[in-house]
Amino acid sequence: MASVWEIAIKAALGQLSPVPDLAATIEAHGFVPLEITVAHAVAAGALPLHHRDPFDRMLVAQAQIEGMVIVSRDRRFAPYGVPVLWT
């Protein structure tokens, strides 16, 4: 949900082209949404400030708690020690 939230905000700001039906597009590609929980929010807030983007900090927290891999080219994830694909 953090990525969907970021996409929606960037589309509203004109930084991304809006996706007409983002929910349907996500489902059509086989992605399963990961809800943001209280534990995710608390963990994201407690992270060291290696990365100041709140959306990316949420992804780090979710990856840590859920044992998931982040897919990104952003090298600022490295200090958190989470697995990253595509750096």
N, CA, C and O atoms as CSV, one atom per row, in Angstrom:
chain,resi,resn,atom,element,x,y,z
A,1,MET,N,N,0.815,-1.187,0.000
A,1,MET,CA,C,0.000,0.000,0.000
A,1,MET,C,C,0.863,1.257,0.000
A,1,MET,O,O,0.444,2.296,-0.510
A,2,ALA,N,N,2.069,1.170,0.571
A,2,ALA,CA,C,2.947,2.344,0.586
A,2,ALA,C,C,3.278,2.783,-0.836
A,2,ALA,O,O,3.297,3.981,-1.120
A,3,SER,N,N,3.536,1.845,-1.724
A,3,SER,CA,C,3.860,2.187,-3.114
A,3,SER,C,C,2.648,2.764,-3.836
A,3,SER,O,O,2.785,3.708,-4.614
A,4,VAL,N,N,1.475,2.213,-3.591
A,4,VAL,CA,C,0.250,2.728,-4.210
A,4,VAL,C,C,-0.007,4.154,-3.723
A,4,VAL,O,O,-0.364,5.030,-4.512
A,5,TRP,N,N,0.174,4.378,-2.444
A,5,TRP,CA,C,-0.002,5.700,-1.851
A,5,TRP,C,C,0.952,6.698,-2.509
A,5,TRP,O,O,0.546,7.802,-2.871
A,6,GLU,N,N,2.217,6.309,-2.661
A,6,GLU,CA,C,3.204,7.193,-3.279
A,6,GLU,C,C,2.860,7.466,-4.746
A,6,GLU,O,O,2.974,8.604,-5.202
A,7,ILE,N,N,2.447,6.451,-5.477
A,7,ILE,CA,C,2.061,6.622,-6.882
A,7,ILE,C,C,0.893,7.610,-6.980
A,7,ILE,O,O,0.905,8.500,-7.830
A,8,ALA,N,N,-0.099,7.457,-6.125
A,8,ALA,CA,C,-1.268,8.335,-6.147
A,8,ALA,C,C,-0.886,9.787,-5.861
A,8,ALA,O,O,-1.382,10.703,-6.518
A,9,ILE,N,N,-0.013,9.994,-4.891
A,9,ILE,CA,C,0.418,11.356,-4.558
A,9,ILE,C,C,1.218,11.961,-5.702
A,9,ILE,O,O,1.000,13.117,-6.067
A,10,LYS,N,N,2.147,11.189,-6.273
A,10,LYS,CA,C,2.964,11.711,-7.368
A,10,LYS,C,C,2.117,11.994,-8.609
A,10,LYS,O,O,2.390,12.946,-9.340
A,11,ALA,N,N,1.102,11.182,-8.847
A,11,ALA,CA,C,0.195,11.440,-9.974
A,11,ALA,C,C,-0.584,12.730,-9.724
A,11,ALA,O,O,-0.762,13.530,-10.643
A,12,ALA,N,N,-1.045,12.940,-8.506
A,12,ALA,CA,C,-1.791,14.153,-8.168
A,12,ALA,C,C,-0.922,15.406,-8.300
A,12,ALA,O,O,-1.425,16.481,-8.626
A,13,LEU,N,N,0.370,15.267,-8.050
A,13,LEU,CA,C,1.298,16.396,-8.163
A,13,LEU,C,C,1.799,16.605,-9.588
A,13,LEU,O,O,2.525,17.559,-9.867
A,14,GLY,N,N,1.399,15.695,-10.496
A,14,GLY,CA,C,1.839,15.799,-11.884
A,14,GLY,C,C,3.221,15.231,-12.134
A,14,GLY,O,O,3.792,15.453,-13.202
A,15,GLN,N,N,3.775,14.499,-11.168
A,15,GLN,CA,C,5.106,13.909,-11.315
A,15,GLN,C,C,5.068,12.552,-12.004
A,15,GLN,O,O,6.099,12.068,-12.472
A,16,LEU,N,N,3.899,11.935,-12.072
A,16,LEU,CA,C,3.684,10.663,-12.771
A,16,LEU,C,C,2.387,10.772,-13.553
A,16,LEU,O,O,1.480,11.514,-13.178
A,17,SER,N,N,2.312,10.024,-14.639
A,17,SER,CA,C,1.049,9.945,-15.366
A,17,SER,C,C,0.077,9.101,-14.554
A,17,SER,O,O,0.451,8.031,-14.074
A,18,PRO,N,N,-1.161,9.557,-14.390
A,18,PRO,CA,C,-2.117,8.765,-13.613
A,18,PRO,C,C,-2.446,7.439,-14.307
A,18,PRO,O,O,-2.531,7.372,-15.533
A,19,VAL,N,N,-2.625,6.407,-13.516
A,19,VAL,CA,C,-3.059,5.106,-14.020
A,19,VAL,C,C,-4.573,5.067,-13.855
A,19,VAL,O,O,-5.071,5.194,-12.737
A,20,PRO,N,N,-5.321,4.892,-14.960
A,20,PRO,CA,C,-6.789,4.976,-14.871
A,20,PRO,C,C,-7.417,4.109,-13.786
A,20,PRO,O,O,-8.267,4.598,-13.043
A,21,ASP,N,N,-7.041,2.881,-13.671
A,21,ASP,CA,C,-7.586,2.017,-12.625
A,21,ASP,C,C,-6.426,1.260,-11.992
A,21,ASP,O,O,-6.157,0.105,-12.323
A,22,LEU,N,N,-5.752,1.937,-11.082
A,22,LEU,CA,C,-4.542,1.385,-10.475
A,22,LEU,C,C,-4.813,0.065,-9.769
A,22,LEU,O,O,-4.008,-0.861,-9.867
A,23,ALA,N,N,-5.924,-0.038,-9.064
A,23,ALA,CA,C,-6.248,-1.278,-8.342
A,23,ALA,C,C,-6.376,-2.455,-9.308
A,23,ALA,O,O,-5.850,-3.536,-9.043
A,24,ALA,N,N,-7.069,-2.249,-10.417
A,24,ALA,CA,C,-7.236,-3.320,-11.403
A,24,ALA,C,C,-5.906,-3.673,-12.057
A,24,ALA,O,O,-5.641,-4.843,-12.333
A,25,THR,N,N,-5.069,-2.669,-12.305
A,25,THR,CA,C,-3.762,-2.908,-12.908
A,25,THR,C,C,-2.888,-3.739,-11.973
A,25,THR,O,O,-2.213,-4.672,-12.408
A,26,ILE,N,N,-2.904,-3.402,-10.712
A,26,ILE,CA,C,-2.124,-4.152,-9.723
A,26,ILE,C,C,-2.584,-5.608,-9.691
A,26,ILE,O,O,-1.768,-6.528,-9.732
A,27,GLU,N,N,-3.886,-5.802,-9.617
A,27,GLU,CA,C,-4.442,-7.160,-9.577
A,27,GLU,C,C,-4.130,-7.933,-10.861
A,27,GLU,O,O,-3.791,-9.115,-10.803
A,28,ALA,N,N,-4.239,-7.277,-12.009
A,28,ALA,CA,C,-3.999,-7.937,-13.294
A,28,ALA,C,C,-2.563,-8.437,-13.424
A,28,ALA,O,O,-2.302,-9.405,-14.138
A,29,HIS,N,N,-1.638,-7.781,-12.740
A,29,HIS,CA,C,-0.231,-8.192,-12.791
A,29,HIS,C,C,0.133,-9.176,-11.678
A,29,HIS,O,O,1.296,-9.549,-11.526
A,30,GLY,N,N,-0.851,-9.586,-10.917
A,30,GLY,CA,C,-0.622,-10.617,-9.911
A,30,GLY,C,C,-0.011,-10.146,-8.606
A,30,GLY,O,O,0.425,-10.964,-7.796
A,31,PHE,N,N,0.027,-8.833,-8.389
A,31,PHE,CA,C,0.552,-8.331,-7.127
A,31,PHE,C,C,-0.497,-8.477,-6.036
A,31,PHE,O,O,-1.691,-8.302,-6.279
A,32,VAL,N,N,-0.040,-8.797,-4.839
A,32,VAL,CA,C,-0.924,-8.918,-3.682
A,32,VAL,C,C,-0.606,-7.750,-2.747
A,32,VAL,O,O,0.522,-7.636,-2.266
A,33,PRO,N,N,-1.580,-6.890,-2.488
A,33,PRO,CA,C,-1.311,-5.732,-1.635
A,33,PRO,C,C,-0.913,-6.149,-0.213
A,33,PRO,O,O,-1.458,-7.096,0.353
A,34,LEU,N,N,0.041,-5.419,0.334
A,34,LEU,CA,C,0.453,-5.605,1.719
A,34,LEU,C,C,-0.040,-4.389,2.490
A,34,LEU,O,O,0.427,-3.272,2.268
A,35,GLU,N,N,-0.974,-4.608,3.383
A,35,GLU,CA,C,-1.539,-3.513,4.168
A,35,GLU,C,C,-0.471,-2.919,5.086
A,35,GLU,O,O,0.481,-3.601,5.463
A,36,ILE,N,N,-0.634,-1.663,5.435
A,36,ILE,CA,C,0.239,-1.014,6.405
A,36,ILE,C,C,-0.371,-1.242,7.785
A,36,ILE,O,O,-1.504,-0.837,8.047
A,37,THR,N,N,0.381,-1.889,8.656
A,37,THR,CA,C,-0.110,-2.197,10.000
A,37,THR,C,C,0.474,-1.221,11.025
A,37,THR,O,O,1.362,-0.426,10.718
A,38,VAL,N,N,-0.044,-1.304,12.233
A,38,VAL,CA,C,0.503,-0.496,13.321
A,38,VAL,C,C,1.973,-0.852,13.530
A,38,VAL,O,O,2.800,0.039,13.727
A,39,ALA,N,N,2.304,-2.126,13.491
A,39,ALA,CA,C,3.695,-2.554,13.680
A,39,ALA,C,C,4.599,-1.966,12.588
A,39,ALA,O,O,5.720,-1.544,12.871
A,40,HIS,N,N,4.113,-1.939,11.350
A,40,HIS,CA,C,4.897,-1.344,10.262
A,40,HIS,C,C,5.147,0.136,10.530
A,40,HIS,O,O,6.267,0.623,10.369
A,41,ALA,N,N,4.088,0.854,10.943
A,41,ALA,CA,C,4.206,2.288,11.180
A,41,ALA,C,C,5.164,2.597,12.324
A,41,ALA,O,O,5.978,3.516,12.229
A,42,VAL,N,N,5.066,1.833,13.398
A,42,VAL,CA,C,5.961,2.037,14.545
A,42,VAL,C,C,7.406,1.763,14.135
A,42,VAL,O,O,8.308,2.525,14.482
A,43,ALA,N,N,7.624,0.678,13.398
A,43,ALA,CA,C,8.979,0.323,12.954
A,43,ALA,C,C,9.540,1.380,12.008
A,43,ALA,O,O,10.713,1.738,12.115
A,44,ALA,N,N,8.724,1.883,11.086
A,44,ALA,CA,C,9.191,2.911,10.149
A,44,ALA,C,C,9.599,4.178,10.903
A,44,ALA,O,O,10.602,4.811,10.571
A,45,GLY,N,N,8.822,4.538,11.908
A,45,GLY,CA,C,9.136,5.727,12.693
A,45,GLY,C,C,10.390,5.592,13.528
A,45,GLY,O,O,11.028,6.590,13.863
A,46,ALA,N,N,10.747,4.367,13.866
A,46,ALA,CA,C,11.913,4.121,14.717
A,46,ALA,C,C,13.206,3.901,13.929
A,46,ALA,O,O,14.276,3.782,14.526
A,47,LEU,N,N,13.123,3.845,12.610
A,47,LEU,CA,C,14.317,3.585,11.799
A,47,LEU,C,C,15.305,4.747,11.877
A,47,LEU,O,O,14.903,5.903,12.003
A,48,PRO,N,N,16.605,4.434,11.802
A,48,PRO,CA,C,17.590,5.518,11.685
A,48,PRO,C,C,17.353,6.277,10.375
A,48,PRO,O,O,16.824,5.713,9.417
A,49,LEU,N,N,17.736,7.529,10.334
A,49,LEU,CA,C,17.423,8.374,9.184
A,49,LEU,C,C,18.430,8.245,8.034
A,49,LEU,O,O,18.898,9.251,7.499
A,50,HIS,N,N,18.761,7.002,7.657
A,50,HIS,CA,C,19.608,6.801,6.481
A,50,HIS,C,C,18.874,7.276,5.234
A,50,HIS,O,O,19.489,7.772,4.290
A,51,HIS,N,N,17.584,7.122,5.240
A,51,HIS,CA,C,16.734,7.476,4.102
A,51,HIS,C,C,15.606,8.341,4.652
A,51,HIS,O,O,14.907,7.925,5.576
A,52,ARG,N,N,15.423,9.516,4.110
A,52,ARG,CA,C,14.433,10.437,4.666
A,52,ARG,C,C,13.066,10.353,3.994
A,52,ARG,O,O,12.115,10.982,4.459
A,53,ASP,N,N,12.950,9.592,2.913
A,53,ASP,CA,C,11.665,9.456,2.225
A,53,ASP,C,C,10.742,8.576,3.059
A,53,ASP,O,O,11.062,7.409,3.285
A,54,PRO,N,N,9.599,9.098,3.528
A,54,PRO,CA,C,8.736,8.305,4.408
A,54,PRO,C,C,8.154,7.058,3.734
A,54,PRO,O,O,7.911,6.055,4.404
A,55,PHE,N,N,7.929,7.111,2.424
A,55,PHE,CA,C,7.415,5.935,1.726
A,55,PHE,C,C,8.473,4.833,1.704
A,55,PHE,O,O,8.169,3.665,1.946
A,56,ASP,N,N,9.706,5.210,1.415
A,56,ASP,CA,C,10.777,4.219,1.371
A,56,ASP,C,C,11.090,3.674,2.761
A,56,ASP,O,O,11.442,2.504,2.904
A,57,ARG,N,N,10.964,4.506,3.772
A,57,ARG,CA,C,11.170,4.024,5.140
A,57,ARG,C,C,10.090,3.002,5.506
A,57,ARG,O,O,10.363,2.036,6.219
A,58,MET,N,N,8.865,3.216,5.018
A,58,MET,CA,C,7.797,2.238,5.250
A,58,MET,C,C,8.141,0.922,4.549
A,58,MET,O,O,7.935,-0.153,5.113
A,59,LEU,N,N,8.662,1.000,3.327
A,59,LEU,CA,C,9.054,-0.222,2.621
A,59,LEU,C,C,10.131,-0.980,3.387
A,59,LEU,O,O,10.099,-2.209,3.454
A,60,VAL,N,N,11.082,-0.254,3.964
A,60,VAL,CA,C,12.131,-0.892,4.769
A,60,VAL,C,C,11.510,-1.599,5.968
A,60,VAL,O,O,11.818,-2.760,6.237
A,61,ALA,N,N,10.642,-0.904,6.681
A,61,ALA,CA,C,10.001,-1.491,7.859
A,61,ALA,C,C,9.215,-2.747,7.477
A,61,ALA,O,O,9.294,-3.767,8.161
A,62,GLN,N,N,8.461,-2.666,6.387
A,62,GLN,CA,C,7.688,-3.830,5.954
A,62,GLN,C,C,8.607,-4.978,5.553
A,62,GLN,O,O,8.336,-6.133,5.881
A,63,ALA,N,N,9.685,-4.671,4.852
A,63,ALA,CA,C,10.625,-5.729,4.453
A,63,ALA,C,C,11.231,-6.389,5.686
A,63,ALA,O,O,11.372,-7.611,5.728
A,64,GLN,N,N,11.589,-5.594,6.686
A,64,GLN,CA,C,12.168,-6.147,7.911
A,64,GLN,C,C,11.168,-7.038,8.642
A,64,GLN,O,O,11.505,-8.154,9.036
A,65,ILE,N,N,9.961,-6.560,8.823
A,65,ILE,CA,C,8.961,-7.294,9.596
A,65,ILE,C,C,8.441,-8.521,8.847
A,65,ILE,O,O,8.262,-9.585,9.440
A,66,GLU,N,N,8.204,-8.373,7.562
A,66,GLU,CA,C,7.584,-9.446,6.771
A,66,GLU,C,C,8.597,-10.366,6.096
A,66,GLU,O,O,8.214,-11.346,5.457
A,67,GLY,N,N,9.889,-10.055,6.232
A,67,GLY,CA,C,10.918,-10.883,5.601
A,67,GLY,C,C,10.851,-10.825,4.085
A,67,GLY,O,O,10.960,-11.846,3.407
A,68,MET,N,N,10.672,-9.624,3.564
A,68,MET,CA,C,10.488,-9.444,2.124
A,68,MET,C,C,11.700,-8.761,1.501
A,68,MET,O,O,12.581,-8.261,2.201
A,69,VAL,N,N,11.724,-8.752,0.167
A,69,VAL,CA,C,12.790,-8.128,-0.609
A,69,VAL,C,C,12.245,-6.838,-1.220
A,69,VAL,O,O,11.119,-6.806,-1.718
A,70,ILE,N,N,13.046,-5.784,-1.180
A,70,ILE,CA,C,12.681,-4.519,-1.814
A,70,ILE,C,C,13.223,-4.538,-3.239
A,70,ILE,O,O,14.368,-4.927,-3.470
A,71,VAL,N,N,12.403,-4.122,-4.180
A,71,VAL,CA,C,12.834,-4.012,-5.574
A,71,VAL,C,C,13.042,-2.534,-5.865
A,71,VAL,O,O,12.081,-1.768,-5.948
A,72,SER,N,N,14.299,-2.138,-6.020
A,72,SER,CA,C,14.610,-0.724,-6.226
A,72,SER,C,C,16.043,-0.557,-6.695
A,72,SER,O,O,16.898,-1.411,-6.457
A,73,ARG,N,N,16.288,0.556,-7.365
A,73,ARG,CA,C,17.648,0.938,-7.751
A,73,ARG,C,C,18.248,1.896,-6.726
A,73,ARG,O,O,19.412,2.279,-6.847
A,74,ASP,N,N,17.488,2.276,-5.746
A,74,ASP,CA,C,17.904,3.255,-4.750
A,74,ASP,C,C,18.924,2.629,-3.799
A,74,ASP,O,O,18.603,1.700,-3.058
A,75,ARG,N,N,20.125,3.133,-3.825
A,75,ARG,CA,C,21.206,2.589,-2.988
A,75,ARG,C,C,21.090,2.999,-1.513
A,75,ARG,O,O,21.836,2.505,-0.667
A,76,ARG,N,N,20.154,3.899,-1.212
A,76,ARG,CA,C,19.997,4.336,0.182
A,76,ARG,C,C,19.319,3.295,1.060
A,76,ARG,O,O,19.188,3.500,2.267
A,77,PHE,N,N,18.882,2.172,0.472
A,77,PHE,CA,C,18.322,1.084,1.277
A,77,PHE,C,C,19.423,0.251,1.944
A,77,PHE,O,O,19.178,-0.382,2.970
A,78,ALA,N,N,20.613,0.247,1.380
A,78,ALA,CA,C,21.706,-0.619,1.848
A,78,ALA,C,C,22.005,-0.508,3.342
A,78,ALA,O,O,22.176,-1.538,3.993
A,79,PRO,N,N,22.075,0.700,3.917
A,79,PRO,CA,C,22.411,0.782,5.346
A,79,PRO,C,C,21.409,0.088,6.274
A,79,PRO,O,O,21.727,-0.182,7.432
A,80,TYR,N,N,20.213,-0.199,5.779
A,80,TYR,CA,C,19.210,-0.856,6.614
A,80,TYR,C,C,19.378,-2.366,6.650
A,80,TYR,O,O,18.763,-3.041,7.476
A,81,GLY,N,N,20.208,-2.902,5.760
A,81,GLY,CA,C,20.459,-4.342,5.775
A,81,GLY,C,C,19.303,-5.187,5.288
A,81,GLY,O,O,19.257,-6.384,5.575
A,82,VAL,N,N,18.359,-4.593,4.553
A,82,VAL,CA,C,17.263,-5.373,3.989
A,82,VAL,C,C,17.681,-5.878,2.606
A,82,VAL,O,O,18.449,-5.211,1.912
A,83,PRO,N,N,17.181,-7.054,2.200
A,83,PRO,CA,C,17.530,-7.525,0.858
A,83,PRO,C,C,16.919,-6.622,-0.209
A,83,PRO,O,O,15.745,-6.258,-0.146
A,84,VAL,N,N,17.751,-6.272,-1.190
A,84,VAL,CA,C,17.298,-5.398,-2.283
A,84,VAL,C,C,17.644,-6.063,-3.607
A,84,VAL,O,O,18.765,-6.525,-3.815
A,85,LEU,N,N,16.681,-6.101,-4.477
A,85,LEU,CA,C,16.851,-6.634,-5.831
A,85,LEU,C,C,16.878,-5.472,-6.790
A,85,LEU,O,O,16.033,-4.582,-6.696
A,86,TRP,N,N,17.838,-5.451,-7.726
A,86,TRP,CA,C,17.912,-4.485,-8.806
A,86,TRP,C,C,18.658,-3.213,-8.429
A,86,TRP,O,O,18.256,-2.120,-8.827
A,87,THR,N,N,19.736,-3.341,-7.669
A,87,THR,CA,C,20.522,-2.138,-7.331
A,87,THR,C,C,21.612,-1.906,-8.326
A,87,THR,O,O,22.369,-0.943,-8.199
